[in-house]
């Protein structure tokens, strides 16, 4: 009796798949370039190796038994995984990363990030199987997106958890990291129309702000010192996990706070939120994008092809502007 691991070859799994697609042994034999008797013999060898019946011999058509259906489904999965491995090996030889991790600050436009992902998946590098094993298209590099806040965006990059960070604060990068400016985003102070500060005289002082609860997004840094922005000592704070949650809390009148103007632009236009002037100036945050390049490897030609593509997109001014301006309400 043939050993199972010798019997379950890619050729055997392809044979089962072909029989299922053509609906008969004769049709499968024609497609595979075999005589029907040779195909029948191969099926019987496979059944002997597995010690199961794969086909119902009472039917003139190629009707699978329950065991045959299981082998068909699992075999197709194994064939797809084998093709995916072959493509990953070819991509690695051509310079495409197996995985590319991108940390995106929560203030950056998700709409634009996903459009960039779509464009990346639409790539069809020469020499790679179109659509890949999963039919997803693209160069096959697995993208891993992670949302970070404040110092957490930097931490993801410098700790090696991300290859590219979009929306980091602009300051001198550490060794092995390169950085370029993304642009500036204006922050505004906003409250619900029902909030007590909505009717307050402007500019609002820190003394008045201290009486009211602030809403803040938690810094995602675990090891770097977390940042706090525009919070007063002793002020009551509602801490949430994302910018979207902060907007929701403000809309419900649960507190006050500073937010990127593009993020709340539509809420301000519709009157769902009210912008108020404070004695603290509404500052603009200077953001950048940074990537790990290794010591002495600042030349982009030495980077993986996937990261090179993303850096090419970020070098376009309209892309950088969209990342800061295009926010969904």
Secondary structure, DSSP 8 states (H G I E B T S, - for coil): ---HHHHS-HHHHHHHHHHHHHSSHHHHHHHHT--HHHHHHHHHHHHHHHTS--B-TTSSS--B-HHHHHHHHHHHHHHHHHHHHHHHHHHHHHT--SEEEEEEETTS-HHHHHHHHHHHHT---TTS-TTTTTT--SS--EEEEEEE-THHHHHHHHTTS-SEEEEEE-S---TTEEEEEEEEEEEEEEE-TTSGGGGS-SSB-HHHHHTS-EEEE----SSS-----S--TT--EEEESSHHHHHHHHHTTS-BEEEEHHHHHHHHHHTSSEE--BSS---EEEEEEEEE--TT---GGGS-HHHHHHHHHHTSHHHHHHHHH----
